[in-house]
Amino acid sequence: MQSSIIPSVISTSMGGAVIGGSIAHISGALVGGLFGIFIALCSEYQNKKTSSTSN
């Protein structure tokens, strides 16, 4: 009885780890993309600010 429970527990935990890992990967990619957009907007804002002050 116990020998049949262990493989199912292992496969379930492996599936949970895979799902959790993919969710973490997707959320990480989203956060990275948003952060990149934020940095691009900030640098553009800084460029506009410096160009307006120099004129």
CHARMM-style PDB file with segment names, atoms N, HN, CA, C and O in Angstrom:
ATOM      1  N   MET     1       0.842  -1.205   0.000  1.00  0.00      PROA
ATOM      2  CA  MET     1       0.000   0.000   0.000  1.00  0.00      PROA
ATOM      3  C   MET     1       0.880   1.259   0.000  1.00  0.00      PROA
ATOM      4  O   MET     1       0.661   2.169  -0.799  1.00  0.00      PROA
ATOM      5  N   GLN     2       1.865   1.308   0.890  1.00  0.00      PROA
ATOM      6  HN  GLN     2       2.043   0.568   1.540  1.00  0.00      PROA
ATOM      7  CA  GLN     2       2.709   2.493   1.006  1.00  0.00      PROA
ATOM      8  C   GLN     2       3.572   2.696  -0.254  1.00  0.00      PROA
ATOM      9  O   GLN     2       3.868   3.831  -0.629  1.00  0.00      PROA
ATOM     10  N   SER     3       3.966   1.602  -0.895  1.00  0.00      PROA
ATOM     11  HN  SER     3       3.725   0.680  -0.590  1.00  0.00      PROA
ATOM     12  CA  SER     3       4.832   1.717  -2.070  1.00  0.00      PROA
ATOM     13  C   SER     3       4.093   2.376  -3.237  1.00  0.00      PROA
ATOM     14  O   SER     3       4.728   2.975  -4.104  1.00  0.00      PROA
ATOM     15  N   SER     4       2.771   2.276  -3.270  1.00  0.00      PROA
ATOM     16  HN  SER     4       2.254   1.789  -2.565  1.00  0.00      PROA
ATOM     17  CA  SER     4       2.005   2.903  -4.349  1.00  0.00      PROA
ATOM     18  C   SER     4       1.694   4.369  -4.039  1.00  0.00      PROA
ATOM     19  O   SER     4       1.448   5.156  -4.954  1.00  0.00      PROA
ATOM     20  N   ILE     5       1.703   4.734  -2.775  1.00  0.00      PROA
ATOM     21  HN  ILE     5       1.903   4.094  -2.033  1.00  0.00      PROA
ATOM     22  CA  ILE     5       1.429   6.124  -2.377  1.00  0.00      PROA
ATOM     23  C   ILE     5       2.633   7.020  -2.694  1.00  0.00      PROA
ATOM     24  O   ILE     5       2.468   8.143  -3.171  1.00  0.00      PROA
ATOM     25  N   ILE     6       3.829   6.524  -2.429  1.00  0.00      PROA
ATOM     26  HN  ILE     6       3.964   5.612  -2.042  1.00  0.00      PROA
ATOM     27  CA  ILE     6       5.046   7.336  -2.579  1.00  0.00      PROA
ATOM     28  C   ILE     6       5.233   7.864  -4.017  1.00  0.00      PROA
ATOM     29  O   ILE     6       5.476   9.059  -4.186  1.00  0.00      PROA
ATOM     30  N   PRO     7       5.129   7.011  -5.060  1.00  0.00      PROA
ATOM     31  CA  PRO     7       5.307   7.545  -6.425  1.00  0.00      PROA
ATOM     32  C   PRO     7       4.277   8.612  -6.793  1.00  0.00      PROA
ATOM     33  O   PRO     7       4.607   9.577  -7.483  1.00  0.00      PROA
ATOM     34  N   SER     8       3.037   8.449  -6.339  1.00  0.00      PROA
ATOM     35  HN  SER     8       2.769   7.666  -5.779  1.00  0.00      PROA
ATOM     36  CA  SER     8       2.012   9.441  -6.647  1.00  0.00      PROA
ATOM     37  C   SER     8       2.310  10.761  -5.957  1.00  0.00      PROA
ATOM     38  O   SER     8       2.091  11.829  -6.529  1.00  0.00      PROA
ATOM     39  N   VAL     9       2.814  10.691  -4.715  1.00  0.00      PROA
ATOM     40  HN  VAL     9       2.992   9.823  -4.250  1.00  0.00      PROA
ATOM     41  CA  VAL     9       3.190  11.910  -3.984  1.00  0.00      PROA
ATOM     42  C   VAL     9       4.352  12.601  -4.692  1.00  0.00      PROA
ATOM     43  O   VAL     9       4.363  13.824  -4.831  1.00  0.00      PROA
ATOM     44  N   ILE    10       5.327  11.814  -5.138  1.00  0.00      PROA
ATOM     45  HN  ILE    10       5.318  10.821  -5.025  1.00  0.00      PROA
ATOM     46  CA  ILE    10       6.495  12.371  -5.830  1.00  0.00      PROA
ATOM     47  C   ILE    10       6.048  13.040  -7.149  1.00  0.00      PROA
ATOM     48  O   ILE    10       6.464  14.157  -7.457  1.00  0.00      PROA
ATOM     49  N   SER    11       5.206  12.347  -7.912  1.00  0.00      PROA
ATOM     50  HN  SER    11       4.868  11.439  -7.662  1.00  0.00      PROA
ATOM     51  CA  SER    11       4.756  12.903  -9.194  1.00  0.00      PROA
ATOM     52  C   SER    11       3.917  14.162  -8.976  1.00  0.00      PROA
ATOM     53  O   SER    11       4.010  15.110  -9.755  1.00  0.00      PROA
ATOM     54  N   THR    12       3.107  14.175  -7.930  1.00  0.00      PROA
ATOM     55  HN  THR    12       3.032  13.404  -7.298  1.00  0.00      PROA
ATOM     56  CA  THR    12       2.292  15.351  -7.623  1.00  0.00      PROA
ATOM     57  C   THR    12       3.177  16.532  -7.240  1.00  0.00      PROA
ATOM     58  O   THR    12       2.954  17.655  -7.692  1.00  0.00      PROA
ATOM     59  N   SER    13       4.184  16.271  -6.402  1.00  0.00      PROA
ATOM     60  HN  SER    13       4.365  15.359  -6.034  1.00  0.00      PROA
ATOM     61  CA  SER    13       5.081  17.349  -5.984  1.00  0.00      PROA
ATOM     62  C   SER    13       5.905  17.850  -7.167  1.00  0.00      PROA
ATOM     63  O   SER    13       6.185  19.044  -7.270  1.00  0.00      PROA
ATOM     64  N   MET    14       6.296  16.934  -8.064  1.00  0.00      PROA
ATOM     65  HN  MET    14       6.069  15.964  -7.980  1.00  0.00      PROA
ATOM     66  CA  MET    14       7.046  17.329  -9.257  1.00  0.00      PROA
ATOM     67  C   MET    14       6.171  18.206 -10.164  1.00  0.00      PROA
ATOM     68  O   MET    14       6.632  19.217 -10.694  1.00  0.00      PROA
ATOM     69  N   GLY    15       4.905  17.808 -10.335  1.00  0.00      PROA
ATOM     70  HN  GLY    15       4.530  16.987  -9.904  1.00  0.00      PROA
ATOM     71  CA  GLY    15       3.978  18.594 -11.136  1.00  0.00      PROA
ATOM     72  C   GLY    15       3.765  19.971 -10.537  1.00  0.00      PROA
ATOM     73  O   GLY    15       3.724  20.968 -11.259  1.00  0.00      PROA
ATOM     74  N   GLY    16       3.629  20.030  -9.223  1.00  0.00      PROA
ATOM     75  HN  GLY    16       3.662  19.220  -8.636  1.00  0.00      PROA
ATOM     76  CA  GLY    16       3.470  21.313  -8.538  1.00  0.00      PROA
ATOM     77  C   GLY    16       4.690  22.194  -8.713  1.00  0.00      PROA
ATOM     78  O   GLY    16       4.580  23.407  -8.893  1.00  0.00      PROA
ATOM     79  N   ALA    17       5.869  21.557  -8.655  1.00  0.00      PROA
ATOM     80  HN  ALA    17       5.958  20.571  -8.509  1.00  0.00      PROA
ATOM     81  CA  ALA    17       7.106  22.318  -8.828  1.00  0.00      PROA
ATOM     82  C   ALA    17       7.216  22.869 -10.246  1.00  0.00      PROA
ATOM     83  O   ALA    17       7.646  24.005 -10.445  1.00  0.00      PROA
ATOM     84  N   VAL    18       6.825  22.058 -11.228  1.00  0.00      PROA
ATOM     85  HN  VAL    18       6.475  21.135 -11.066  1.00  0.00      PROA
ATOM     86  CA  VAL    18       6.876  22.495 -12.633  1.00  0.00      PROA
ATOM     87  C   VAL    18       5.913  23.651 -12.864  1.00  0.00      PROA
ATOM     88  O   VAL    18       6.272  24.652 -13.484  1.00  0.00      PROA
ATOM     89  N   ILE    19       4.673  23.508 -12.357  1.00  0.00      PROA
ATOM     90  HN  ILE    19       4.382  22.695 -11.854  1.00  0.00      PROA
ATOM     91  CA  ILE    19       3.670  24.566 -12.510  1.00  0.00      PROA
ATOM     92  C   ILE    19       4.128  25.843 -11.791  1.00  0.00      PROA
ATOM     93  O   ILE    19       4.044  26.942 -12.339  1.00  0.00      PROA
ATOM     94  N   GLY    20       4.613  25.676 -10.557  1.00  0.00      PROA
ATOM     95  HN  GLY    20       4.681  24.783 -10.112  1.00  0.00      PROA
ATOM     96  CA  GLY    20       5.100  26.822  -9.797  1.00  0.00      PROA
ATOM     97  C   GLY    20       6.274  27.494 -10.485  1.00  0.00      PROA
ATOM     98  O   GLY    20       6.372  28.720 -10.511  1.00  0.00      PROA
ATOM     99  N   GLY    21       7.170  26.676 -11.046  1.00  0.00      PROA
ATOM    100  HN  GLY    21       7.090  25.679 -11.025  1.00  0.00      PROA
ATOM    101  CA  GLY    21       8.330  27.220 -11.743  1.00  0.00      PROA
ATOM    102  C   GLY    21       7.930  27.991 -12.986  1.00  0.00      PROA
ATOM    103  O   GLY    21       8.480  29.056 -13.266  1.00  0.00      PROA
ATOM    104  N   SER    22       6.961  27.450 -13.744  1.00  0.00      PROA
ATOM    105  HN  SER    22       6.514  26.584 -13.517  1.00  0.00      PROA
ATOM    106  CA  SER    22       6.525  28.143 -14.966  1.00  0.00      PROA
ATOM    107  C   SER    22       5.813  29.442 -14.619  1.00  0.00      PROA
ATOM    108  O   SER    22       5.983  30.447 -15.309  1.00  0.00      PROA
ATOM    109  N   ILE    23       5.011  29.430 -13.545  1.00  0.00      PROA
ATOM    110  HN  ILE    23       4.872  28.613 -12.984  1.00  0.00      PROA
ATOM    111  CA  ILE    23       4.325  30.656 -13.105  1.00  0.00      PROA
ATOM    112  C   ILE    23       5.358  31.696 -12.676  1.00  0.00      PROA
ATOM    113  O   ILE    23       5.244  32.872 -13.021  1.00  0.00      PROA
ATOM    114  N   ALA    24       6.362  31.256 -11.923  1.00  0.00      PROA
ATOM    115  HN  ALA    24       6.455  30.301 -11.642  1.00  0.00      PROA
ATOM    116  CA  ALA    24       7.414  32.170 -11.472  1.00  0.00      PROA
ATOM    117  C   ALA    24       8.164  32.732 -12.676  1.00  0.00      PROA
ATOM    118  O   ALA    24       8.516  33.911 -12.696  1.00  0.00      PROA
ATOM    119  N   HSD    25       8.411  31.883 -13.686  1.00  0.00      PROA
ATOM    120  HN  HSD    25       8.126  30.924 -13.670  1.00  0.00      PROA
ATOM    121  CA  HSD    25       9.131  32.319 -14.878  1.00  0.00      PROA
ATOM    122  C   HSD    25       8.320  33.366 -15.642  1.00  0.00      PROA
ATOM    123  O   HSD    25       8.860  34.381 -16.083  1.00  0.00      PROA
ATOM    124  N   ILE    26       7.025  33.110 -15.792  1.00  0.00      PROA
ATOM    125  HN  ILE    26       6.587  32.285 -15.434  1.00  0.00      PROA
ATOM    126  CA  ILE    26       6.144  34.049 -16.509  1.00  0.00      PROA
ATOM    127  C   ILE    26       6.065  35.383 -15.764  1.00  0.00      PROA
ATOM    128  O   ILE    26       6.188  36.451 -16.365  1.00  0.00      PROA
ATOM    129  N   SER    27       5.855  35.306 -14.436  1.00  0.00      PROA
ATOM    130  HN  SER    27       5.755  34.439 -13.947  1.00  0.00      PROA
ATOM    131  CA  SER    27       5.755  36.539 -13.649  1.00  0.00      PROA
ATOM    132  C   SER    27       7.079  37.292 -13.670  1.00  0.00      PROA
ATOM    133  O   SER    27       7.095  38.522 -13.716  1.00  0.00      PROA
ATOM    134  N   GLY    28       8.187  36.557 -13.637  1.00  0.00      PROA
ATOM    135  HN  GLY    28       8.174  35.558 -13.600  1.00  0.00      PROA
ATOM    136  CA  GLY    28       9.506  37.185 -13.707  1.00  0.00      PROA
ATOM    137  C   GLY    28       9.707  37.897 -15.033  1.00  0.00      PROA
ATOM    138  O   GLY    28      10.265  38.993 -15.080  1.00  0.00      PROA
ATOM    139  N   ALA    29       9.248  37.264 -16.118  1.00  0.00      PROA
ATOM    140  HN  ALA    29       8.796  36.373 -16.080  1.00  0.00      PROA
ATOM    141  CA  ALA    29       9.365  37.887 -17.437  1.00  0.00      PROA
ATOM    142  C   ALA    29       8.509  39.145 -17.515  1.00  0.00      PROA
ATOM    143  O   ALA    29       8.929  40.158 -18.074  1.00  0.00      PROA
ATOM    144  N   LEU    30       7.302  39.072 -16.947  1.00  0.00      PROA
ATOM    145  HN  LEU    30       6.961  38.249 -16.493  1.00  0.00      PROA
ATOM    146  CA  LEU    30       6.415  40.243 -16.942  1.00  0.00      PROA
ATOM    147  C   LEU    30       7.018  41.384 -16.142  1.00  0.00      PROA
ATOM    148  O   LEU    30       7.010  42.533 -16.584  1.00  0.00      PROA
ATOM    149  N   VAL    31       7.537  41.068 -14.969  1.00  0.00      PROA
ATOM    150  HN  VAL    31       7.543  40.134 -14.610  1.00  0.00      PROA
ATOM    151  CA  VAL    31       8.149  42.095 -14.115  1.00  0.00      PROA
ATOM    152  C   VAL    31       9.362  42.697 -14.819  1.00  0.00      PROA
ATOM    153  O   VAL    31       9.560  43.912 -14.801  1.00  0.00      PROA
ATOM    154  N   GLY    32      10.173  41.836 -15.443  1.00  0.00      PROA
ATOM    155  HN  GLY    32      10.012  40.849 -15.458  1.00  0.00      PROA
ATOM    156  CA  GLY    32      11.346  42.318 -16.171  1.00  0.00      PROA
ATOM    157  C   GLY    32      10.958  43.232 -17.321  1.00  0.00      PROA
ATOM    158  O   GLY    32      11.597  44.260 -17.550  1.00  0.00      PROA
ATOM    159  N   GLY    33       9.899  42.852 -18.053  1.00  0.00      PROA
ATOM    160  HN  GLY    33       9.380  42.017 -17.867  1.00  0.00      PROA
ATOM    161  CA  GLY    33       9.433  43.674 -19.168  1.00  0.00      PROA
ATOM    162  C   GLY    33       8.911  45.022 -18.693  1.00  0.00      PROA
ATOM    163  O   GLY    33       9.209  46.059 -19.286  1.00  0.00      PROA
ATOM    164  N   LEU    34       8.130  44.999 -17.619  1.00  0.00      PROA
ATOM    165  HN  LEU    34       7.888  44.157 -17.137  1.00  0.00      PROA
ATOM    166  CA  LEU    34       7.603  46.250 -17.065  1.00  0.00      PROA
ATOM    167  C   LEU    34       8.728  47.137 -16.555  1.00  0.00      PROA
ATOM    168  O   LEU    34       8.701  48.356 -16.730  1.00  0.00      PROA
ATOM    169  N   PHE    35       9.722  46.512 -15.922  1.00  0.00      PROA
ATOM    170  HN  PHE    35       9.745  45.523 -15.780  1.00  0.00      PROA
ATOM    171  CA  PHE    35      10.859  47.269 -15.402  1.00  0.00      PROA
ATOM    172  C   PHE    35      11.647  47.900 -16.546  1.00  0.00      PROA
ATOM    173  O   PHE    35      12.097  49.042 -16.447  1.00  0.00      PROA
ATOM    174  N   GLY    36      11.810  47.143 -17.635  1.00  0.00      PROA
ATOM    175  HN  GLY    36      11.445  46.215 -17.715  1.00  0.00      PROA
ATOM    176  CA  GLY    36      12.509  47.668 -18.807  1.00  0.00      PROA
ATOM    177  C   GLY    36      11.778  48.851 -19.421  1.00  0.00      PROA
ATOM    178  O   GLY    36      12.399  49.840 -19.810  1.00  0.00      PROA
ATOM    179  N   ILE    37      10.441  48.745 -19.508  1.00  0.00      PROA
ATOM    180  HN  ILE    37       9.937  47.942 -19.192  1.00  0.00      PROA
ATOM    181  CA  ILE    37       9.624  49.846 -20.032  1.00  0.00      PROA
ATOM    182  C   ILE    37       9.740  51.069 -19.126  1.00  0.00      PROA
ATOM    183  O   ILE    37       9.867  52.199 -19.597  1.00  0.00      PROA
ATOM    184  N   PHE    38       9.693  50.821 -17.816  1.00  0.00      PROA
ATOM    185  HN  PHE    38       9.590  49.903 -17.433  1.00  0.00      PROA
ATOM    186  CA  PHE    38       9.807  51.902 -16.836  1.00  0.00      PROA
ATOM    187  C   PHE    38      11.139  52.634 -16.980  1.00  0.00      PROA
ATOM    188  O   PHE    38      11.187  53.864 -16.960  1.00  0.00      PROA
ATOM    189  N   ILE    39      12.231  51.857 -17.126  1.00  0.00      PROA
ATOM    190  HN  ILE    39      12.191  50.858 -17.141  1.00  0.00      PROA
ATOM    191  CA  ILE    39      13.568  52.451 -17.286  1.00  0.00      PROA
ATOM    192  C   ILE    39      13.624  53.260 -18.588  1.00  0.00      PROA
ATOM    193  O   ILE    39      14.182  54.357 -18.624  1.00  0.00      PROA
ATOM    194  N   ALA    40      13.035  52.698 -19.663  1.00  0.00      PROA
ATOM    195  HN  ALA    40      12.582  51.807 -19.634  1.00  0.00      PROA
ATOM    196  CA  ALA    40      13.043  53.407 -20.944  1.00  0.00      PROA
ATOM    197  C   ALA    40      12.286  54.729 -20.837  1.00  0.00      PROA
ATOM    198  O   ALA    40      12.741  55.752 -21.348  1.00  0.00      PROA
ATOM    199  N   LEU    41      11.132  54.704 -20.171  1.00  0.00      PROA
ATOM    200  HN  LEU    41      10.763  53.873 -19.756  1.00  0.00      PROA
ATOM    201  CA  LEU    41      10.350  55.932 -19.990  1.00  0.00      PROA
ATOM    202  C   LEU    41      11.111  56.948 -19.148  1.00  0.00      PROA
ATOM    203  O   LEU    41      11.109  58.141 -19.450  1.00  0.00      PROA
ATOM    204  N   CYS    42      11.763  56.466 -18.090  1.00  0.00      PROA
ATOM    205  HN  CYS    42      11.765  55.496 -17.845  1.00  0.00      PROA
ATOM    206  CA  CYS    42      12.531  57.365 -17.221  1.00  0.00      PROA
ATOM    207  C   CYS    42      13.686  58.004 -17.987  1.00  0.00      PROA
ATOM    208  O   CYS    42      13.917  59.207 -17.869  1.00  0.00      PROA
ATOM    209  N   SER    43      14.417  57.205 -18.773  1.00  0.00      PROA
ATOM    210  HN  SER    43      14.230  56.227 -18.869  1.00  0.00      PROA
ATOM    211  CA  SER    43      15.545  57.750 -19.526  1.00  0.00      PROA
ATOM    212  C   SER    43      15.059  58.743 -20.574  1.00  0.00      PROA
ATOM    213  O   SER    43      15.706  59.761 -20.822  1.00  0.00      PROA
ATOM    214  N   GLU    44      13.906  58.441 -21.194  1.00  0.00      PROA
ATOM    215  HN  GLU    44      13.380  57.615 -20.992  1.00  0.00      PROA
ATOM    216  CA  GLU    44      13.343  59.377 -22.180  1.00  0.00      PROA
ATOM    217  C   GLU    44      12.929  60.678 -21.499  1.00  0.00      PROA
ATOM    218  O   GLU    44      13.135  61.765 -22.038  1.00  0.00      PROA
ATOM    219  N   TYR    45      12.347  60.557 -20.319  1.00  0.00      PROA
ATOM    220  HN  TYR    45      12.180  59.674 -19.880  1.00  0.00      PROA
ATOM    221  CA  TYR    45      11.949  61.733 -19.544  1.00  0.00      PROA
ATOM    222  C   TYR    45      13.174  62.571 -19.180  1.00  0.00      PROA
ATOM    223  O   TYR    45      13.149  63.798 -19.275  1.00  0.00      PROA
ATOM    224  N   GLN    46      14.246  61.893 -18.762  1.00  0.00      PROA
ATOM    225  HN  GLN    46      14.266  60.896 -18.685  1.00  0.00      PROA
ATOM    226  CA  GLN    46      15.491  62.593 -18.428  1.00  0.00      PROA
ATOM    227  C   GLN    46      16.052  63.295 -19.657  1.00  0.00      PROA
ATOM    228  O   GLN    46      16.522  64.429 -19.559  1.00  0.00      PROA
ATOM    229  N   ASN    47      16.010  62.630 -20.823  1.00  0.00      PROA
ATOM    230  HN  ASN    47      15.629  61.709 -20.903  1.00  0.00      PROA
ATOM    231  CA  ASN    47      16.516  63.229 -22.054  1.00  0.00      PROA
ATOM    232  C   ASN    47      15.706  64.461 -22.434  1.00  0.00      PROA
ATOM    233  O   ASN    47      16.274  65.479 -22.829  1.00  0.00      PROA
ATOM    234  N   LYS    48      14.397  64.378 -22.319  1.00  0.00      PROA
ATOM    235  HN  LYS    48      13.935  63.551 -21.999  1.00  0.00      PROA
ATOM    236  CA  LYS    48      13.538  65.520 -22.651  1.00  0.00      PROA
ATOM    237  C   LYS    48      13.784  66.670 -21.677  1.00  0.00      PROA
ATOM    238  O   LYS    48      13.799  67.838 -22.066  1.00  0.00      PROA
ATOM    239  N   LYS    49      13.978  66.319 -20.402  1.00  0.00      PROA
ATOM    240  HN  LYS    49      13.966  65.370 -20.086  1.00  0.00      PROA
ATOM    241  CA  LYS    49      14.216  67.317 -19.371  1.00  0.00      PROA
ATOM    242  C   LYS    49      15.536  68.056 -19.651  1.00  0.00      PROA
ATOM    243  O   LYS    49      15.582  69.284 -19.588  1.00  0.00      PROA
ATOM    244  N   THR    50      16.589  67.319 -19.956  1.00  0.00      PROA
ATOM    245  HN  THR    50      16.551  66.321 -20.007  1.00  0.00      PROA
ATOM    246  CA  THR    50      17.889  67.926 -20.203  1.00  0.00      PROA
ATOM    247  C   THR    50      17.866  68.753 -21.495  1.00  0.00      PROA
ATOM    248  O   THR    50      18.475  69.821 -21.556  1.00  0.00      PROA
ATOM    249  N   SER    51      17.172  68.268 -22.517  1.00  0.00      PROA
ATOM    250  HN  SER    51      16.677  67.400 -22.467  1.00  0.00      PROA
ATOM    251  CA  SER    51      17.117  69.009 -23.784  1.00  0.00      PROA
ATOM    252  C   SER    51      16.322  70.303 -23.611  1.00  0.00      PROA
ATOM    253  O   SER    51      16.660  71.324 -24.209  1.00  0.00      PROA
ATOM    254  N   SER    52      15.270  70.264 -22.798  1.00  0.00      PROA
ATOM    255  HN  SER    52      14.995  69.434 -22.312  1.00  0.00      PROA
ATOM    256  CA  SER    52      14.453  71.472 -22.592  1.00  0.00      PROA
ATOM    257  C   SER    52      15.216  72.498 -21.762  1.00  0.00      PROA
ATOM    258  O   SER    52      15.056  73.699 -21.977  1.00  0.00      PROA
ATOM    259  N   THR    53      16.037  72.053 -20.823  1.00  0.00      PROA
ATOM    260  HN  THR    53      16.167  71.077 -20.648  1.00  0.00      PROA
ATOM    261  CA  THR    53      16.798  72.987 -19.987  1.00  0.00      PROA
ATOM    262  C   THR    53      17.965  73.588 -20.777  1.00  0.00      PROA
ATOM    263  O   THR    53      18.338  74.739 -20.552  1.00  0.00      PROA
ATOM    264  N   SER    54      18.538  72.814 -21.699  1.00  0.00      PROA
ATOM    265  HN  SER    54      18.234  71.879 -21.883  1.00  0.00      PROA
ATOM    266  CA  SER    54      19.685  73.319 -22.452  1.00  0.00      PROA
ATOM    267  C   SER    54      19.250  74.349 -23.475  1.00  0.00      PROA
ATOM    268  O   SER    54      20.038  75.224 -23.835  1.00  0.00      PROA
ATOM    269  N   ASN    55      18.012  74.270 -23.956  1.00  0.00      PROA
ATOM    270  HN  ASN    55      17.371  73.559 -23.664  1.00  0.00      PROA
ATOM    271  CA  ASN    55      17.550  75.230 -24.963  1.00  0.00      PROA
ATOM    272  C   ASN    55      17.306  76.610 -24.397  1.00  0.00      PROA
ATOM    273  OT1 ASN    55      16.915  77.518 -25.130  1.00  0.00      PROA
TER     274      ASN     55
END
